[in-house]
Amino acid sequence: MKQKQYLVAIHKALGLTFLRYKKLSPVFANNWQNLWKASLNELLEVGLSKKEIERFVSERTKINPVEEYEYLQQRGISVLFYEDELFPPQLKNIYNPPVLLFMRGSLLPTDFPSVSVVGARKISDYGKRALEHIVKEVAQAGVTIVSGLALGTDVLAHQVAVQNGARTIAVLGNAIDSIYPKANERFANQLIEENQGVILSEYLPGTKISPGNFPQRNRIVSGLSRATIIVEAAEKSGSLITGKLAIDQNKELFVVPGSIFSQNSAGTNQLLLSGEAFPVLSGKQVLEHLQLGNNTIETKKVQQTFECTAVESSILKLLSEHEQLHIDEIIQSVPHKNTEVVSALAILEIKGGVKNSGKQVYHSTV
């Protein structure tokens, strides 16, 4: 936890891009506390520009790493670091992956494989009907739906997912501690409170809303997903960026065919014409193409066995990736307070989700 405090502080002072992380990590052997406290002369040897280093040295005098991390914890925000076991492995293979992801809620093993759904903010009646028809079938198979919590297509995709028993992942293009647009705030909070999904952002609390950040998050939306579905997209729509990223990431791309007279379908129809995307007519078609159906239904049954808190979900995810772990290893790996982890372990044992094999060594039973 101490290293993450310094990682967050470094990110706030410097902006920890993947390129900077690759330069800094080997020099300080991932000891981020040492980096935080390094002298100007030491920092000038790491390969960053003098301007970057001077800005970092100046900004760190205004930041208290412990207070920054406590601010996140008090608001139920976890931090996923690129090298964490809980960091989504799908994102490690994309171009310019986020070094830190801020998270409300918890990712579950059953959230993957997932399918992303994007499209127009001013979605047409035809687009709504198509989305509801396609996403309903995908969600009923237990496949998690990923989108960006924007107006129109995004929020409708999230809503249809949870209405049909699936979880959903919302990737923000703004700070993790605010929901934009405000119209979606109530739904977002309900999503977390009822453990129906997770909210992710690479942007620190307090980051000002910037139009340039929204296209940036698209690489995470497509990167988390096995496939992307574009419902509607005009000729210069931001959804086409997500589609191109999906192609670059070797993911499958589906688009809903639209009227040749509809501006909302000009971009999607062009993708069909160029042969870059598959036309999608139903959710069943997506499931069959990706060979997801039967497998995800079974994992969904396991997921619904327990009503879990965020801490419990994190523990179950961690244990699903290991044969067994000692309690100290669990406490160290789960991004929550030590007392919360110990309490959650006890509750999970009562629920039958984990078992103590002896000497405080736990394994999952689901």
Kinemage of the C-alpha trace (Angstrom):
@kinemage 1
@onewidth
@group {chain A} dominant
@subgroup {mainchain}
@vectorlist {calphas} color= white
{ca met a 1} P 0.000 0.000 0.000
{ca lys a 2} L 2.869 2.366 0.829
{ca gln a 3} L 4.295 2.055 -2.692
{ca lys a 4} L 0.882 2.889 -4.161
{ca gln a 5} L 0.717 6.043 -2.071
{ca tyr a 6} L 3.878 7.221 -3.768
{ca leu a 7} L 2.728 6.047 -7.202
{ca val a 8} L -0.417 8.153 -6.908
{ca ala a 9} L 1.613 11.138 -5.706
{ca ile a 10} L 4.118 10.746 -8.567
{ca his a 11} L 1.237 10.523 -11.027
{ca lys a 12} L -0.234 13.735 -9.663
{ca ala a 13} L 3.075 15.603 -9.738
{ca leu a 14} L 4.444 14.294 -13.038
{ca gly a 15} L 1.739 12.503 -15.002
{ca leu a 16} L 2.841 8.873 -15.017
{ca thr a 17} L 2.436 7.953 -18.679
{ca phe a 18} L 3.492 4.501 -19.820
{ca leu a 19} L 6.584 5.936 -21.527
{ca arg a 20} L 7.679 7.703 -18.343
{ca tyr a 21} L 6.946 4.595 -16.287
{ca lys a 22} L 9.180 2.480 -18.563
{ca lys a 23} L 12.020 4.938 -18.092
{ca leu a 24} L 11.629 5.327 -14.332
{ca ser a 25} L 10.852 1.764 -13.284
{ca pro a 26} L 14.239 0.125 -13.974
{ca val a 27} L 16.229 3.030 -12.534
{ca phe a 28} L 14.497 2.870 -9.156
{ca ala a 29} L 13.716 -0.878 -9.250
{ca asn a 30} L 10.037 -0.100 -8.691
{ca asn a 31} L 10.812 1.537 -5.355
{ca trp a 32} L 8.532 4.517 -5.848
{ca gln a 33} L 9.242 5.942 -2.425
{ca asn a 34} L 12.891 6.342 -3.401
{ca leu a 35} L 11.875 8.039 -6.630
{ca trp a 36} L 9.603 10.424 -4.742
{ca lys a 37} L 12.433 11.412 -2.428
{ca ala a 38} L 15.207 11.453 -5.039
{ca ser a 39} L 17.340 14.556 -5.459
{ca leu a 40} L 17.236 16.754 -8.540
{ca asn a 41} L 20.612 15.408 -9.694
{ca glu a 42} L 19.463 11.792 -9.299
{ca leu a 43} L 16.278 12.498 -11.250
{ca leu a 44} L 18.151 14.164 -14.088
{ca glu a 45} L 19.820 10.791 -14.783
{ca val a 46} L 16.584 8.883 -15.516
{ca gly a 47} L 16.099 9.949 -19.123
{ca leu a 48} L 13.312 12.489 -18.740
{ca ser a 49} L 13.703 16.075 -19.891
{ca lys a 50} L 15.017 18.718 -17.521
{ca lys a 51} L 11.708 20.566 -17.827
{ca glu a 52} L 9.758 17.456 -16.741
{ca ile a 53} L 12.031 16.847 -13.776
{ca glu a 54} L 11.968 20.461 -12.606
{ca arg a 55} L 8.173 20.458 -12.784
{ca phe a 56} L 8.044 17.239 -10.765
{ca val a 57} L 10.409 18.570 -8.093
{ca ser a 58} L 8.320 21.728 -7.816
{ca glu a 59} L 4.942 19.978 -7.711
{ca arg a 60} L 5.886 17.340 -5.141
{ca thr a 61} L 6.397 20.014 -2.506
{ca lys a 62} L 2.632 20.655 -2.669
{ca ile a 63} L 1.585 16.991 -2.343
{ca asn a 64} L 1.276 14.719 0.691
{ca pro a 65} L 1.270 11.080 -0.546
{ca val a 66} L -0.520 9.741 2.563
{ca glu a 67} L -3.291 12.349 2.359
{ca glu a 68} L -3.794 11.760 -1.379
{ca tyr a 69} L -4.232 8.037 -0.833
{ca glu a 70} L -6.520 8.491 2.158
{ca tyr a 71} L -8.706 10.778 0.044
{ca leu a 72} L -9.187 7.913 -2.413
{ca gln a 73} L -9.917 5.344 0.298
{ca gln a 74} L -12.476 7.568 1.996
{ca arg a 75} L -14.407 7.733 -1.273
{ca gly a 76} L -14.272 4.012 -1.959
{ca ile a 77} L -11.751 4.403 -4.780
{ca ser a 78} L -9.186 1.640 -5.322
{ca val a 79} L -5.970 1.906 -7.335
{ca leu a 80} L -4.896 -0.707 -9.865
{ca phe a 81} L -1.219 -0.532 -10.826
{ca tyr a 82} L 0.050 -1.931 -14.140
{ca glu a 83} L 2.121 -4.562 -12.345
{ca asp a 84} L -0.646 -5.662 -9.935
{ca glu a 85} L -2.092 -9.147 -10.313
{ca leu a 86} L -5.560 -7.567 -10.284
{ca phe a 87} L -4.740 -5.211 -13.177
{ca pro a 88} L -6.769 -6.330 -16.238
{ca pro a 89} L -4.350 -8.403 -18.331
{ca gln a 90} L -6.223 -7.398 -21.500
{ca leu a 91} L -4.902 -3.859 -21.099
{ca lys a 92} L -1.266 -4.901 -20.833
{ca asn a 93} L -1.233 -5.751 -24.533
{ca ile a 94} L -2.625 -2.484 -25.892
{ca tyr a 95} L -0.646 0.493 -27.139
{ca asn a 96} L 0.051 3.043 -24.373
{ca pro a 97} L -1.717 1.209 -21.527
{ca pro a 98} L -2.645 3.162 -18.395
{ca val a 99} L -0.095 2.777 -15.608
{ca leu a 100} L -2.720 3.460 -12.954
{ca leu a 101} L -6.450 2.789 -13.072
{ca phe a 102} L -8.743 4.270 -10.470
{ca met a 103} L -11.721 2.086 -9.645
{ca arg a 104} L -15.075 2.308 -7.881
{ca gly a 105} L -16.500 -1.147 -7.232
{ca ser a 106} L -14.581 -4.316 -8.063
{ca leu a 107} L -13.706 -6.216 -11.187
{ca leu a 108} L -14.719 -9.884 -11.048
{ca pro a 109} L -13.216 -12.866 -12.878
{ca thr a 110} L -16.609 -13.281 -14.569
{ca asp a 111} L -16.359 -9.788 -16.100
{ca phe a 112} L -14.198 -11.274 -18.834
{ca pro a 113} L -14.498 -11.940 -21.697
{ca ser a 114} L -16.574 -8.814 -22.241
{ca val a 115} L -18.093 -6.937 -25.175
{ca ser a 116} L -18.023 -3.159 -25.599
{ca val a 117} L -20.919 -1.182 -27.053
{ca val a 118} L -20.486 2.372 -28.353
{ca gly a 119} L -22.317 4.752 -30.639
{ca ala a 120} L -23.999 8.094 -31.100
{ca arg a 121} L -24.897 10.329 -28.179
{ca lys a 122} L -28.008 11.397 -30.114
{ca ile a 123} L -29.078 7.835 -30.769
{ca ser a 124} L -32.059 7.407 -33.101
{ca asp a 125} L -35.175 5.379 -32.337
{ca tyr a 126} L -33.857 2.741 -34.739
{ca gly a 127} L -30.527 2.698 -32.891
{ca lys a 128} L -32.276 2.275 -29.530
{ca arg a 129} L -34.321 -0.659 -30.811
{ca ala a 130} L -31.257 -2.285 -32.352
{ca leu a 131} L -29.189 -1.804 -29.204
{ca glu a 132} L -31.883 -3.219 -26.928
{ca his a 133} L -32.357 -6.237 -29.214
{ca ile a 134} L -28.628 -7.030 -29.532
{ca val a 135} L -27.375 -6.168 -26.034
{ca lys a 136} L -30.280 -7.975 -24.360
{ca glu a 137} L -29.229 -11.282 -25.918
{ca val a 138} L -25.548 -10.749 -25.112
{ca ala a 139} L -26.312 -9.738 -21.524
{ca gln a 140} L -28.659 -12.676 -20.928
{ca ala a 141} L -25.736 -14.962 -21.740
{ca gly a 142} L -23.854 -13.425 -18.798
{ca val a 143} L -21.411 -11.368 -20.864
{ca thr a 144} L -20.289 -8.123 -19.220
{ca ile a 145} L -20.943 -4.993 -21.287
{ca val a 146} L -18.306 -2.243 -21.459
{ca ser a 147} L -19.019 1.357 -22.446
{ca gly a 148} L -18.182 4.945 -21.554
{ca leu a 149} L -21.175 6.191 -19.517
{ca ala a 150} L -21.817 9.021 -21.975
{ca leu a 151} L -25.282 10.162 -22.997
{ca gly a 152} L -27.201 8.164 -25.572
{ca thr a 153} L -25.741 4.826 -26.651
{ca asp a 154} L -23.315 4.397 -23.746
{ca val a 155} L -25.696 4.756 -20.824
{ca leu a 156} L -28.408 2.784 -22.633
{ca ala a 157} L -25.962 -0.103 -23.146
{ca his a 158} L -25.113 -0.068 -19.417
{ca gln a 159} L -28.795 0.012 -18.477
{ca val a 160} L -29.843 -2.806 -20.810
{ca ala a 161} L -26.975 -4.925 -19.472
{ca val a 162} L -28.029 -4.682 -15.809
{ca gln a 163} L -31.733 -4.992 -16.679
{ca asn a 164} L -30.925 -8.366 -18.199
{ca gly a 165} L -28.802 -9.712 -15.370
{ca ala a 166} L -25.317 -8.882 -16.656
{ca arg a 167} L -22.653 -6.691 -15.095
{ca thr a 168} L -21.264 -3.645 -16.811
{ca ile a 169} L -17.975 -1.700 -16.851
{ca ala a 170} L -18.071 2.080 -17.280
{ca val a 171} L -14.824 3.706 -18.430
{ca leu a 172} L -14.841 7.435 -17.726
{ca gly a 173} L -13.148 10.106 -19.781
{ca asn a 174} L -12.938 12.336 -16.724
{ca ala a 175} L -11.902 12.214 -13.040
{ca ile a 176} L -12.856 9.089 -11.080
{ca asp a 177} L -14.547 11.157 -8.339
{ca ser a 178} L -17.132 12.791 -10.602
{ca ile a 179} L -19.698 11.551 -13.101
{ca tyr a 180} L -20.029 13.402 -16.377
{ca pro a 181} L -22.637 14.114 -17.566
{ca lys a 182} L -24.432 14.738 -14.257
{ca ala a 183} L -27.580 13.173 -15.714
{ca asn a 184} L -25.935 9.742 -15.337
{ca glu a 185} L -24.760 10.214 -11.734
{ca arg a 186} L -27.738 8.484 -10.088
{ca phe a 187} L -27.414 5.446 -12.329
{ca ala a 188} L -23.633 5.272 -11.749
{ca asn a 189} L -24.020 5.349 -7.964
{ca gln a 190} L -26.722 2.689 -8.080
{ca leu a 191} L -24.431 0.539 -10.218
{ca ile a 192} L -21.800 0.494 -7.474
{ca glu a 193} L -24.194 0.264 -4.517
{ca glu a 194} L -25.921 -2.801 -5.983
{ca asn a 195} L -22.658 -4.418 -7.161
{ca gln a 196} L -23.877 -4.476 -10.756
{ca gly a 197} L -20.623 -3.283 -12.203
{ca val a 198} L -17.519 -1.169 -11.868
{ca ile a 199} L -16.412 2.338 -12.816
{ca leu a 200} L -12.861 2.879 -14.094
{ca ser a 201} L -10.848 5.957 -14.974
{ca glu a 202} L -7.196 6.733 -15.586
{ca tyr a 203} L -7.794 10.291 -14.393
{ca leu a 204} L -7.012 11.440 -10.844
{ca pro a 205} L -9.652 12.987 -8.597
{ca gly a 206} L -9.984 16.668 -9.357
{ca thr a 207} L -8.813 16.373 -12.971
{ca lys a 208} L -10.591 19.069 -14.965
{ca ile a 209} L -12.897 17.909 -17.743
{ca ser a 210} L -11.111 18.146 -21.087
{ca pro a 211} L -12.592 17.194 -24.487
{ca gly a 212} L -9.276 15.566 -25.432
{ca asn a 213} L -9.531 13.029 -22.605
{ca phe a 214} L -12.653 11.352 -23.941
{ca pro a 215} L -11.082 9.922 -27.127
{ca gln a 216} L -8.121 8.793 -24.973
{ca arg a 217} L -10.317 6.522 -22.863
{ca asn a 218} L -11.570 4.703 -25.975
{ca arg a 219} L -8.433 2.544 -26.101
{ca ile a 220} L -9.391 1.219 -22.646
{ca val a 221} L -12.997 0.552 -23.687
{ca ser a 222} L -11.921 -1.528 -26.689
{ca gly a 223} L -8.888 -2.952 -24.877
{ca leu a 224} L -10.994 -4.517 -22.123
{ca ser a 225} L -13.271 -6.224 -24.641
{ca arg a 226} L -13.175 -9.310 -26.822
{ca ala a 227} L -15.213 -7.398 -29.403
{ca thr a 228} L -16.703 -3.949 -29.972
{ca ile a 229} L -20.184 -3.218 -31.318
{ca ile a 230} L -20.848 0.195 -32.880
{ca val a 231} L -24.587 0.853 -32.960
{ca glu a 232} L -24.573 4.143 -34.867
{ca ala a 233} L -21.783 6.511 -35.891
{ca ala a 234} L -21.753 9.564 -38.132
{ca glu a 235} L -18.926 10.115 -40.588
{ca lys a 236} L -16.662 11.825 -38.010
{ca ser a 237} L -18.020 10.198 -34.861
{ca gly a 238} L -15.778 9.504 -31.874
{ca ser a 239} L -17.169 5.956 -31.888
{ca leu a 240} L -15.192 5.336 -35.074
{ca ile a 241} L -12.031 5.975 -33.037
{ca thr a 242} L -13.030 3.115 -30.744
{ca gly a 243} L -13.688 0.951 -33.794
{ca lys a 244} L -10.265 1.696 -35.290
{ca leu a 245} L -8.613 0.995 -31.945
{ca ala a 246} L -10.420 -2.342 -31.716
{ca ile a 247} L -9.052 -3.263 -35.150
{ca asp a 248} L -5.529 -2.163 -34.161
{ca gln a 249} L -5.818 -4.289 -31.016
{ca asn a 250} L -6.818 -7.328 -33.100
{ca lys a 251} L -10.317 -7.354 -31.640
{ca glu a 252} L -13.483 -8.183 -33.547
{ca leu a 253} L -15.556 -5.228 -34.734
{ca phe a 254} L -19.311 -5.405 -35.329
{ca val a 255} L -21.536 -2.608 -36.597
{ca val a 256} L -25.288 -2.274 -36.929
{ca pro a 257} L -26.225 -1.652 -40.599
{ca gly a 258} L -28.198 1.549 -41.025
{ca ser a 259} L -30.161 3.446 -43.614
{ca ile a 260} L -28.113 4.934 -46.436
{ca phe a 261} L -30.060 8.157 -45.834
{ca ser a 262} L -29.189 8.396 -42.132
{ca gln a 263} L -26.301 10.632 -41.073
{ca asn a 264} L -26.078 8.588 -37.873
{ca ser a 265} L -25.148 5.516 -39.917
{ca ala a 266} L -22.754 7.098 -42.419
{ca gly a 267} L -19.672 6.041 -40.460
{ca thr a 268} L -20.863 2.527 -39.620
{ca asn a 269} L -21.973 1.859 -43.180
{ca gln a 270} L -18.551 2.941 -44.416
{ca leu a 271} L -16.929 0.372 -42.107
{ca leu a 272} L -19.134 -2.291 -43.675
{ca leu a 273} L -18.301 -1.090 -47.174
{ca ser a 274} L -14.559 -1.243 -46.464
{ca gly a 275} L -14.855 -4.740 -45.024
{ca glu a 276} L -13.349 -3.667 -41.686
{ca ala a 277} L -16.376 -4.752 -39.640
{ca phe a 278} L -18.993 -7.482 -39.513
{ca pro a 279} L -22.651 -6.516 -39.834
{ca val a 280} L -24.505 -7.477 -36.643
{ca leu a 281} L -28.176 -8.375 -36.630
{ca ser a 282} L -28.527 -10.025 -33.232
{ca gly a 283} L -26.762 -10.696 -29.955
{ca lys a 284} L -26.902 -14.405 -30.697
{ca gln a 285} L -24.752 -13.789 -33.770
{ca val a 286} L -22.102 -12.063 -31.624
{ca leu a 287} L -22.122 -14.880 -29.074
{ca glu a 288} L -21.751 -17.556 -31.739
{ca his a 289} L -18.990 -15.666 -33.533
{ca leu a 290} L -17.026 -15.245 -30.311
{ca gln a 291} L -17.973 -18.693 -28.988
{ca leu a 292} L -19.123 -17.174 -25.719
{ca gly a 293} L -22.611 -18.541 -25.057
{ca asn a 294} L -22.519 -21.690 -22.905
{ca asn a 295} L -19.324 -20.886 -21.031
{ca thr a 296} L -20.438 -17.457 -19.839
{ca ile a 297} L -23.848 -18.714 -18.715
{ca glu a 298} L -22.102 -21.127 -16.338
{ca thr a 299} L -19.802 -18.454 -14.951
{ca lys a 300} L -22.793 -16.189 -14.464
{ca lys a 301} L -24.412 -18.828 -12.232
{ca val a 302} L -21.271 -18.856 -10.090
{ca gln a 303} L -21.269 -15.055 -9.971
{ca gln a 304} L -24.869 -14.977 -8.737
{ca thr a 305} L -24.175 -17.480 -5.944
{ca phe a 306} L -23.091 -14.642 -3.641
{ca glu a 307} L -24.119 -11.080 -3.031
{ca cys a 308} L -20.676 -9.581 -2.492
{ca thr a 309} L -19.312 -6.294 -1.259
{ca ala a 310} L -16.476 -4.652 -3.180
{ca val a 311} L -13.900 -6.043 -0.736
{ca glu a 312} L -15.347 -9.564 -0.930
{ca ser a 313} L -15.349 -9.423 -4.729
{ca ser a 314} L -11.686 -8.382 -4.756
{ca ile a 315} L -10.789 -11.319 -2.495
{ca leu a 316} L -12.724 -13.812 -4.638
{ca lys a 317} L -11.059 -12.511 -7.794
{ca leu a 318} L -7.606 -12.789 -6.217
{ca leu a 319} L -8.201 -16.327 -4.935
{ca ser a 320} L -9.601 -17.423 -8.295
{ca glu a 321} L -6.165 -16.744 -9.756
{ca his a 322} L -4.250 -18.740 -7.111
{ca glu a 323} L -4.566 -22.221 -5.686
{ca gln a 324} L -4.321 -20.813 -2.153
{ca leu a 325} L -2.934 -17.762 -0.351
{ca his a 326} L -1.929 -16.891 3.193
{ca ile a 327} L -3.933 -14.133 4.845
{ca asp a 328} L -0.904 -11.809 4.790
{ca glu a 329} L -0.631 -12.196 1.006
{ca ile a 330} L -4.346 -11.452 0.620
{ca ile a 331} L -4.102 -8.322 2.783
{ca gln a 332} L -1.095 -7.127 0.787
{ca ser a 333} L -2.761 -7.729 -2.612
{ca val a 334} L -6.320 -6.487 -2.036
{ca pro a 335} L -6.567 -2.663 -2.366
{ca his a 336} L -8.607 -2.084 0.805
{ca lys a 337} L -7.882 -1.422 4.482
{ca asn a 338} L -6.410 -4.355 6.415
{ca thr a 339} L -9.323 -4.500 8.851
{ca glu a 340} L -11.837 -4.540 5.987
{ca val a 341} L -10.022 -7.437 4.291
{ca val a 342} L -9.882 -9.516 7.488
{ca ser a 343} L -13.572 -8.886 8.147
{ca ala a 344} L -14.536 -9.714 4.547
{ca leu a 345} L -12.577 -12.985 4.707
{ca ala a 346} L -14.499 -14.032 7.797
{ca ile a 347} L -17.823 -13.201 6.154
{ca leu a 348} L -16.880 -15.056 2.966
{ca glu a 349} L -15.991 -18.101 5.038
{ca ile a 350} L -19.447 -17.992 6.636
{ca lys a 351} L -21.051 -17.645 3.188
{ca gly a 352} L -19.049 -20.600 1.950
{ca gly a 353} L -17.112 -18.626 -0.645
{ca val a 354} L -13.681 -19.317 0.823
{ca lys a 355} L -12.220 -21.932 3.138
{ca asn a 356} L -9.427 -21.713 5.686
{ca ser a 357} L -7.191 -24.710 4.982
{ca gly a 358} L -5.344 -24.172 8.247
{ca lys a 359} L -2.692 -21.730 9.472
{ca gln a 360} L -4.608 -18.817 7.878
{ca val a 361} L -4.201 -20.174 4.333
{ca tyr a 362} L -7.332 -19.624 2.226
{ca his a 363} L -8.651 -20.998 -1.058
{ca ser a 364} L -11.768 -20.255 -3.093
{ca thr a 365} L -14.670 -22.697 -3.104
{ca val a 366} L -16.564 -21.171 -6.051
